[in-house]
């Protein structure tokens, strides 16, 4: 029986890797438009974003969903 890979795009990804990917892929300005949270719009940085997202589940859920949507768009091209 063959072992299949995990289909979850979040599997093995750290929050830092996810935020870094999104910041590089969209840029902070576009990221702030897509997910309207202050850590993306007011003097954004990876560290400030991580601090906020680790404490705020609703925002983390939005970031993870954007990553999944972005990941699926990239892998289907």
N, C-alpha and C positions, 0 to 999 in steps of 0.2 A: 504494500500500500504506500503510495507516494504522500509525502508530507507537503501540504500546500502552505504558502506564505500567508501571513496575516493580512487581511484586506483592509483593516482599519488604518486610514492615513495618519492617524494620531499615534499609532503604536510606535513606541521608541523615540518619539519626538519630545523634546523638552519645551517648556513654555518659551524659553529664551530663543530656541531655534525657530519656533512658530512666529514669534514677534519679529525676529530678524528677517525671516523670509518675507513676511508681509510688508515690512518697512522697505526692504529692497525692491520688492515686486511692484508695490503701489506708490511708494514714497509717503512721507508723513502727512503731507497735505491731503492727498487722496484717501489715505487710510482714515484720517480724521473726518472726512466727508462720509465715508462708508460706515464708520462706527463713531458716533459723536460722543467721545469721552475726552475729558480735558488732557489726559496724559498723551493723547495723540495730536492735540491741537495747540496746546500752550507749552512752548519750550520742550518738545518731545525728546525722549531718549529711551533707549532699551531699558535701562535700569529703573527709571521712574514708571515706565509701563509695567514692568515685571512686579514692582512693589504694589501697584494698584491692582493689577489683575489677580495677584495671589490672594488678595483680601476681598475681592468683589466677584462673586461667582457669576452674576448675570452678564457682566462685561467679558469675563473669561469665556463664557459660553458663546457669545457673539464672535469673539476673536477666533475661537476654535472652529466655528461654523464657516466663517469667511475663509479660513485656511483650507478646510475640506472642500469648499466650493472652488477655490482657486486651484487646489491640487488636482481636482477632477478635470477642470478645464485644461490644465497643462498636459495631463496624461492622455487626454482624448484627442489631442492635436496630432 
